[in-house]
């Protein structure tokens, strides 16, 4: 019996079109975030089979994230939106994030004597 080899790098036109639509949708969401926060920068983080997380930090310190189904879609969305991408989430970039009381109690409330969040 002859061995067959499947080319896993090839993609169909339908899946390419779907990825392009998803990138365009994510780019619009990134642009809305950027407009609401006086500009934005981002960082991409691989999260396994689920895809790639697009972490956004606004000029006002607001932050949020989106999940793209693949790294390629995340890169495309970031390029379409026009934001600056950072290689890692550290240093000056991380220092821009402003957290409020909700985040503090949610992240460390029990340890610091805050509400149990549950």
DASULSUL-V148261 format. One record per residue. RES is the residue in one letter. OMEGA is omega in whole degrees, 0 to 359 (* if undefined). Layout:
BEGIN
res: <RES,RES>
omega: <OMEGA,OMEGA>
END
This chain:
BEGIN
res: <X,X,X,X,X,X,X,X,X,X,X,X,X,X,X,X,X,X,X,X,X,X,X,X,X,X,X,X,X,X,X,X,X,X,X,X,X,X,X,X,X,X,X,X,X,X,X,X,X,X,X,X,X,X,X,X,X,X,X,X,X,X,X,X,X,X,X,X,X,X,X,X,X,X,X,X,X,X,X,X,X,X,X,X,X,X,X,X,X,X,X,X,X,X,X,X,X,X,X,X,X,X,X,X,X,X,X,X,X,X,X,X,X,X,X,X,X,X>
omega: <182,177,175,181,180,177,183,180,180,177,182,177,180,180,175,180,179,179,180,177,179,178,179,179,178,179,178,179,178,179,177,178,181,180,181,185,175,183,181,174,183,177,181,180,178,181,176,183,181,178,182,179,175,180,182,175,180,178,179,179,177,182,179,178,177,177,176,182,179,178,180,178,179,179,180,180,180,179,180,183,178,180,174,177,177,179,181,181,180,176,183,181,180,181,179,183,177,178,180,181,180,182,181,180,180,184,186,185,182,182,184,178,178,180,184,179,180,*>
END
